[in-house]
Amino acid sequence: QVRLLVSGGDSVQTGGSLRLSCVASGIIINSSYMSWIRQAPGKRPEWLSTINSNSYITHYADSVKGRFTISRDNDKNAVYLQMTNLKPEDTALYYCAVVRVVRPDGIYDPIKDHEYWGQGTQVTVSS
């Protein structure tokens, strides 16, 4: 059974930082592209960032570029998302997911291009 255990969500103030972790079990992700996705209440899931298998390639949505950093540790079967300068609009449930369809242009659909989502962790940013 594939599981992606996501942790690190919390409530912070505007300008704060958080580091999310995603640890996989039931699947070896070291050959997979991995993404972070979020979903705010009442909104469609939003793709945030993707990293390739050896960390050489990363892509970011414009909404988080320059503030969020994706990384991975294949020895730990894990992916991370370092978030800085958090804003109230970053409030959402955050998920990691395995990329099903690699997009050379680095723009991903959160639903169509991913499989095996984690359970989500809540990030709340207050002003």
N, C-alpha and C positions, 0 to 999 in steps of 0.2 A: 504494500500500500504506500503510495507516494504521499508524503507530508512535507509541507513547508511551514516551519514554525517561525512566526514573525514576532519579534519583541522589540521593546525600546520606546514604545509610544508613551506619551505623558502630556500633562498640561503645562504650558510654558507661557511666558509673556512675549509680546512682540520684541523681536530682536534676539530672542533666545536660540539655543541650539539643541539638537537631539541627534542621536545616532541609532538608527534602526538596524536590526540584525534579522537575517533570514537563514535558518539552518535547515537543510534538506535531509530527509530520511526516506528510505525506500527507493531512492534514485541517486545516481552519481551525476552531479551536475557539471563536472569539470569540462565536459565537451559541449555544454549547452550555453547559448546566450541566455542571459537572465535580465529581467526587468523589474522595475518598481512601478506600481500603479496606485492611484488613490481614487477614492470616491467620497465626495461630500454629500451630505443629506439632500435628497431630491435632485441630484445631478448624475449625469452619466459618468462612468469611470473615465479617468484621465490618465493616459500614459505619461510617465515622468522621465524615465531614464532606462537605458539598456547598456549592458556591458557584454563584450564577446568573451569567448572561453578563456583566452590568455590575458585578458585585461588590456590589450593593445588598443581596442576600439571602444569608445563610449559615446553615447548620444544622449542629449537632454532636450526636454521640451523647453520652449522659450520661457515658460512661466517659472522655471526653476534654475535655468542656466546661470552659472555664476554664484549660486547659493547652495546648491546640492551637489554632492559628489558620490558617485557610485563606485564601489570597489568589491573585490571578492577575494576569498582565500580558498582555493581549491582543496588544499590539505584538510580544511575544516568543513568542506562541502557547504560553504556559506557565502552569502552576499550581504553587503552592507549599504546603507544610505546615510551619509553624513549630511545633516541639514543645518544650515546656518542662516542668520538673519531672518528668522521665521516671521511670517505675517499672519494676520487673522484669516486671510483667504487660503492659507495652507491647512486649515482645520479640515480633517477628513479621516477616513479609515484608510490605512496604508497597507498595501499588499505587495508581496513579491510573486513573481510568476516565471515559469519557464517559457522561453520564446518558442513558438511553433513554426513561425514563418519569419525568416531573416529578411529584413528590408535593407537593401544596399543604401537607400537614401536616408536611413536612420530615423524614419518616421513610422511609428507603429500604431496600429489600432489595438486598444487595450483588450478588446474582446476577441476579435478575429485572429489575431496574431499570437495569442498566448494560450497556454494550457497549464494545468496544475497550479492553481492559485493557492497561496497560503491563507490562513484564517483571518488575517488583518489585525492591525494594531491601531488604536485611536491616538491621533495627535490633535490636541486642542491648543490653539494659540489665542490668547486674550490680549486685548488692546489696553 
